[in-house]
Amino acid sequence: MGSSSTNATTNISVTLPLKVLDLYKRQHLLEINPNRSIADLKAEITRITGTSPQKYMLKYKDMIVDETKDTDMIGDIGVREFDQVSMEPRDIAPITLSVRDSGGILLKIPINPLTTVKSLTQRILQHSQKSSEIRLTYKGKILAEQEQVLEEIGMKDGDLLCVFSQVPLPSKR
């Protein structure tokens, strides 16, 4: 029986809990063996976030972590339990969105695809002469979630959005 406890200790896999801040500033928790490579860490982050590895770099304590060095292990960079690793966007090409209002006026707005609906709305207000009460639609659906990211919605270069002025309903007396 004593030998089985020895075997049990050799099969234990050490994991390191890490916080991962994704490109949309959402936090994820992942556990990974500190003896795995930085490339393995990035592959795991890609798996849990669904973000293409070409779109981001890893940052730990104000240092960009290079996943191309096969010799660097997660533990080698000094990561400790529950430390945070951030996904930082690589230079992302802007997309140009066509924005049409109810009067037929068409605006072309270049914007980063990691921008929120709220920021896009503000940009449209800067370029148009609308009041601050507008509603955006994309592919026939109202964009009501202000913190949603354009890329998450599926917006691509050349896509069309429609702008409608929100008219307050008359108050009932």
C-alpha beads as a LAMMPS data file, in Angstrom:
LAMMPS data file: protein, C-alpha beads

173 atoms
172 bonds

1 atom types
1 bond types

-500.0 500.0 xlo xhi
-500.0 500.0 ylo yhi
-500.0 500.0 zlo zhi

Masses

1 110.0

Atoms # bond

1 1 1 0.000 0.000 0.000
2 1 1 2.888 2.356 0.658
3 1 1 4.017 2.168 -2.977
4 1 1 0.637 3.315 -4.294
5 1 1 0.947 6.632 -2.441
6 1 1 4.350 7.142 -4.086
7 1 1 2.797 6.534 -7.522
8 1 1 -0.033 8.925 -6.711
9 1 1 2.379 11.789 -6.053
10 1 1 4.216 11.296 -9.353
11 1 1 0.959 11.608 -11.307
12 1 1 -0.128 14.931 -9.776
13 1 1 -0.347 17.717 -12.297
14 1 1 0.395 21.186 -10.947
15 1 1 -1.815 23.918 -12.328
16 1 1 -1.539 27.650 -12.029
17 1 1 -4.780 29.666 -11.898
18 1 1 -4.486 32.793 -14.058
19 1 1 -6.805 35.680 -14.790
20 1 1 -7.014 36.589 -18.461
21 1 1 -8.311 39.987 -19.539
22 1 1 -9.551 39.671 -23.127
23 1 1 -9.677 42.313 -25.862
24 1 1 -13.171 43.335 -24.749
25 1 1 -11.963 43.828 -21.136
26 1 1 -13.823 40.753 -19.873
27 1 1 -12.047 38.588 -17.340
28 1 1 -11.638 34.807 -17.716
29 1 1 -10.086 32.343 -15.300
30 1 1 -7.938 29.542 -16.620
31 1 1 -5.721 26.918 -15.059
32 1 1 -2.551 25.839 -16.808
33 1 1 0.622 23.977 -15.909
34 1 1 3.456 26.512 -15.329
35 1 1 5.839 24.149 -17.178
36 1 1 3.938 24.624 -20.441
37 1 1 5.231 27.049 -23.053
38 1 1 4.015 30.588 -23.662
39 1 1 2.737 29.327 -27.032
40 1 1 0.627 26.735 -25.148
41 1 1 -0.752 29.511 -22.911
42 1 1 -1.708 31.559 -25.947
43 1 1 -3.379 28.526 -27.551
44 1 1 -5.422 27.966 -24.377
45 1 1 -6.409 31.648 -24.232
46 1 1 -7.448 31.484 -27.881
47 1 1 -9.563 28.415 -27.095
48 1 1 -11.429 30.012 -24.163
49 1 1 -11.938 33.447 -25.757
50 1 1 -12.452 32.444 -29.392
51 1 1 -10.169 35.278 -30.514
52 1 1 -7.822 34.591 -33.411
53 1 1 -4.191 34.528 -32.203
54 1 1 -3.202 36.937 -34.991
55 1 1 -5.370 39.630 -33.386
56 1 1 -3.582 39.856 -30.047
57 1 1 -0.352 39.801 -28.097
58 1 1 0.007 38.744 -24.472
59 1 1 1.024 41.268 -21.864
60 1 1 2.134 40.512 -18.316
61 1 1 3.149 43.305 -15.916
62 1 1 3.691 45.894 -18.684
63 1 1 5.795 43.427 -20.689
64 1 1 4.789 41.952 -24.033
65 1 1 5.312 38.199 -23.779
66 1 1 6.859 36.619 -26.875
67 1 1 5.197 33.302 -27.687
68 1 1 7.649 32.534 -30.484
69 1 1 10.384 31.493 -28.036
70 1 1 9.791 27.774 -27.533
71 1 1 12.136 27.751 -24.539
72 1 1 10.100 30.204 -22.441
73 1 1 7.816 28.457 -19.994
74 1 1 4.921 30.152 -18.246
75 1 1 6.694 29.830 -14.892
76 1 1 9.863 31.445 -16.326
77 1 1 8.250 34.873 -16.714
78 1 1 7.375 35.073 -13.009
79 1 1 3.631 34.472 -13.204
80 1 1 2.102 33.584 -9.838
81 1 1 -1.298 32.277 -8.807
82 1 1 -4.178 34.537 -9.864
83 1 1 -1.897 36.990 -11.666
84 1 1 -3.465 38.691 -14.663
85 1 1 -2.356 38.254 -18.260
86 1 1 -3.886 40.722 -20.722
87 1 1 -4.671 40.308 -24.378
88 1 1 -3.460 43.425 -26.200
89 1 1 -4.674 44.121 -29.733
90 1 1 -2.164 43.968 -32.510
91 1 1 -2.378 46.809 -34.993
92 1 1 -5.867 46.216 -36.278
93 1 1 -6.882 47.709 -39.573
94 1 1 -9.950 49.910 -39.283
95 1 1 -13.123 48.977 -41.084
96 1 1 -15.230 51.513 -42.957
97 1 1 -18.934 51.404 -42.213
98 1 1 -21.589 52.990 -44.381
99 1 1 -24.175 54.750 -42.251
100 1 1 -27.498 55.841 -43.764
101 1 1 -30.007 57.993 -41.956
102 1 1 -33.766 58.195 -42.540
103 1 1 -33.228 61.161 -44.891
104 1 1 -31.013 59.054 -47.155
105 1 1 -27.738 60.777 -46.216
106 1 1 -24.853 58.332 -46.362
107 1 1 -21.765 58.672 -44.170
108 1 1 -18.601 56.605 -44.477
109 1 1 -17.012 56.150 -41.050
110 1 1 -13.648 54.435 -40.559
111 1 1 -13.551 52.760 -37.145
112 1 1 -11.673 50.118 -35.169
113 1 1 -13.675 46.846 -35.136
114 1 1 -13.019 46.572 -31.370
115 1 1 -15.107 49.715 -30.778
116 1 1 -18.359 49.470 -28.810
117 1 1 -21.801 50.366 -30.140
118 1 1 -21.811 53.302 -27.713
119 1 1 -18.567 54.710 -29.171
120 1 1 -19.824 54.165 -32.721
121 1 1 -23.012 56.061 -31.856
122 1 1 -20.924 58.954 -30.522
123 1 1 -18.824 58.998 -33.722
124 1 1 -21.969 59.097 -35.843
125 1 1 -23.319 61.986 -33.778
126 1 1 -20.041 63.877 -34.373
127 1 1 -20.353 63.424 -38.163
128 1 1 -24.072 64.098 -38.487
129 1 1 -26.436 66.785 -37.388
130 1 1 -28.630 64.491 -35.346
131 1 1 -29.714 64.972 -31.774
132 1 1 -28.220 62.747 -29.124
133 1 1 -31.235 60.457 -29.331
134 1 1 -30.516 58.043 -32.178
135 1 1 -30.933 54.337 -32.636
136 1 1 -28.721 52.171 -34.838
137 1 1 -29.801 49.098 -36.753
138 1 1 -27.609 46.489 -38.370
139 1 1 -28.972 43.761 -40.632
140 1 1 -32.486 44.699 -39.552
141 1 1 -31.796 44.443 -35.812
142 1 1 -31.669 47.321 -33.335
143 1 1 -28.272 47.630 -31.643
144 1 1 -29.573 48.075 -28.107
145 1 1 -26.572 46.623 -26.225
146 1 1 -24.326 49.698 -25.942
147 1 1 -21.257 47.831 -24.632
148 1 1 -21.310 45.224 -27.398
149 1 1 -18.209 45.270 -29.618
150 1 1 -18.627 45.728 -33.386
151 1 1 -16.496 42.684 -34.198
152 1 1 -18.613 40.518 -31.860
153 1 1 -21.718 41.601 -33.748
154 1 1 -20.056 40.513 -36.977
155 1 1 -19.558 43.929 -38.589
156 1 1 -17.099 43.942 -41.465
157 1 1 -15.584 46.487 -43.803
158 1 1 -18.249 48.010 -46.065
159 1 1 -21.255 46.943 -43.964
160 1 1 -24.296 49.225 -43.835
161 1 1 -25.970 50.561 -40.704
162 1 1 -29.130 52.617 -40.514
163 1 1 -29.698 55.499 -38.103
164 1 1 -33.092 56.477 -36.789
165 1 1 -33.852 59.457 -34.608
166 1 1 -35.576 58.472 -31.429
167 1 1 -38.656 60.583 -31.006
168 1 1 -39.865 60.668 -27.415
169 1 1 -43.399 59.402 -27.031
170 1 1 -45.886 62.001 -25.854
171 1 1 -46.611 61.724 -22.168
172 1 1 -50.029 60.410 -21.202
173 1 1 -52.037 62.695 -19.008

Bonds

1 1 1 2
2 1 2 3
3 1 3 4
4 1 4 5
5 1 5 6
6 1 6 7
7 1 7 8
8 1 8 9
9 1 9 10
10 1 10 11
11 1 11 12
12 1 12 13
13 1 13 14
14 1 14 15
15 1 15 16
16 1 16 17
17 1 17 18
18 1 18 19
19 1 19 20
20 1 20 21
21 1 21 22
22 1 22 23
23 1 23 24
24 1 24 25
25 1 25 26
26 1 26 27
27 1 27 28
28 1 28 29
29 1 29 30
30 1 30 31
31 1 31 32
32 1 32 33
33 1 33 34
34 1 34 35
35 1 35 36
36 1 36 37
37 1 37 38
38 1 38 39
39 1 39 40
40 1 40 41
41 1 41 42
42 1 42 43
43 1 43 44
44 1 44 45
45 1 45 46
46 1 46 47
47 1 47 48
48 1 48 49
49 1 49 50
50 1 50 51
51 1 51 52
52 1 52 53
53 1 53 54
54 1 54 55
55 1 55 56
56 1 56 57
57 1 57 58
58 1 58 59
59 1 59 60
60 1 60 61
61 1 61 62
62 1 62 63
63 1 63 64
64 1 64 65
65 1 65 66
66 1 66 67
67 1 67 68
68 1 68 69
69 1 69 70
70 1 70 71
71 1 71 72
72 1 72 73
73 1 73 74
74 1 74 75
75 1 75 76
76 1 76 77
77 1 77 78
78 1 78 79
79 1 79 80
80 1 80 81
81 1 81 82
82 1 82 83
83 1 83 84
84 1 84 85
85 1 85 86
86 1 86 87
87 1 87 88
88 1 88 89
89 1 89 90
90 1 90 91
91 1 91 92
92 1 92 93
93 1 93 94
94 1 94 95
95 1 95 96
96 1 96 97
97 1 97 98
98 1 98 99
99 1 99 100
100 1 100 101
101 1 101 102
102 1 102 103
103 1 103 104
104 1 104 105
105 1 105 106
106 1 106 107
107 1 107 108
108 1 108 109
109 1 109 110
110 1 110 111
111 1 111 112
112 1 112 113
113 1 113 114
114 1 114 115
115 1 115 116
116 1 116 117
117 1 117 118
118 1 118 119
119 1 119 120
120 1 120 121
121 1 121 122
122 1 122 123
123 1 123 124
124 1 124 125
125 1 125 126
126 1 126 127
127 1 127 128
128 1 128 129
129 1 129 130
130 1 130 131
131 1 131 132
132 1 132 133
133 1 133 134
134 1 134 135
135 1 135 136
136 1 136 137
137 1 137 138
138 1 138 139
139 1 139 140
140 1 140 141
141 1 141 142
142 1 142 143
143 1 143 144
144 1 144 145
145 1 145 146
146 1 146 147
147 1 147 148
148 1 148 149
149 1 149 150
150 1 150 151
151 1 151 152
152 1 152 153
153 1 153 154
154 1 154 155
155 1 155 156
156 1 156 157
157 1 157 158
158 1 158 159
159 1 159 160
160 1 160 161
161 1 161 162
162 1 162 163
163 1 163 164
164 1 164 165
165 1 165 166
166 1 166 167
167 1 167 168
168 1 168 169
169 1 169 170
170 1 170 171
171 1 171 172
172 1 172 173
